[in-house]
Amino acid sequence: MVDHHTHLAPDDDALDEAVLSVETITAHVAAAMDRGLDAVCVTEHVYRFRVAKPAWQHPYWQGQAEWDIDAYWEALAEAKEIGFPLRIGIECDWLPEHQDVLVDALAGRPWDVILGSIHWVHEGAVDYDLYSAFDVIEPDALWRGYVDRYARAALSGQFDVMTHADLPKSFGPLPAPAVLEQAYDDIADALAEAGCCAEISTAGLRKAAREIYPGPGLLARLCARGVPVVLSSDAHEPENVGFAFDQARRAAAEAGYSEVMEFSGRDRRAVPLG
């Protein structure tokens, strides 16, 4: 098994030489091995890097985009070259007005996997309390806006895996039941049409929802439509690499899955769920 979604440090920490050191990478790899995984994929947020700064207008994101994507790539590539069981990936947002900047930022590198994410809706954050979209948008409209961006991202063909499909559930009120059911259908339909993977992420268990992303209702729809899945922790510290993958596998099986995907060189292969 491979953990397809991890970070070397918390989002507000520096991505400096210490974080990109062999010692830090070793800690993440060792955690994966301790959990019985075959490999770990590091997928830093593209918004952390200077090359993506022109895409971000909000002051928070402008302040985040301070780090060097070349240093990130080189640190992981060197570790991989000497035999670390690593996959090199990146987590990329969908920004309709500035997506060309992000596409250019990712170009020219042999990524193992590119994750697509929605963290921002109507000038507010879906998953960050300081600039929360829930403070300015009522839940029905927020979920509709989130799903619209999620579906367009999946259908863009730019991403191998779409992440944390029902992310807003951990950061604010749920919408009306009919809106939520439609959201689940629209997400599942878009992923199926795109042939794009979804992730089963145990990060939701560490958030307010205390539930895997996606929850059972959405995960069952994904399986019914033939959407392939990968396993992910969204770890930002070594101790969360491979977190609760027994629960992730159980959720997948209960939804009807018998296999998960693993990525390398942006090619995917199926492995038994086990």
Secondary structure as UniProt FT lines:
FT   STRAND          2..6
FT   TURN            11..12
FT   TURN            17..20
FT   HELIX           22..34
FT   TURN            35..36
FT   STRAND          39..45
FT   HELIX           46..48
FT   HELIX           50..55
FT   HELIX           59..64
FT   HELIX           69..81
FT   TURN            82..83
FT   STRAND          86..93
FT   TURN            96..98
FT   HELIX           99..106
FT   TURN            107..108
FT   STRAND          113..117
FT   STRAND          120..121
FT   TURN            122..123
FT   STRAND          124..125
FT   HELIX           129..131
FT   HELIX           133..135
FT   HELIX           139..155
FT   TURN            156..157
FT   STRAND          161..162
FT   TURN            165..166
FT   HELIX           167..170
FT   HELIX           177..194
FT   STRAND          197..201
FT   HELIX           202..206
FT   TURN            208..209
FT   HELIX           216..224
FT   TURN            225..226
FT   STRAND          229..232
FT   HELIX           238..240
FT   TURN            241..244
FT   HELIX           245..255
FT   STRAND          259..264
FT   TURN            265..266
FT   STRAND          267..272
//
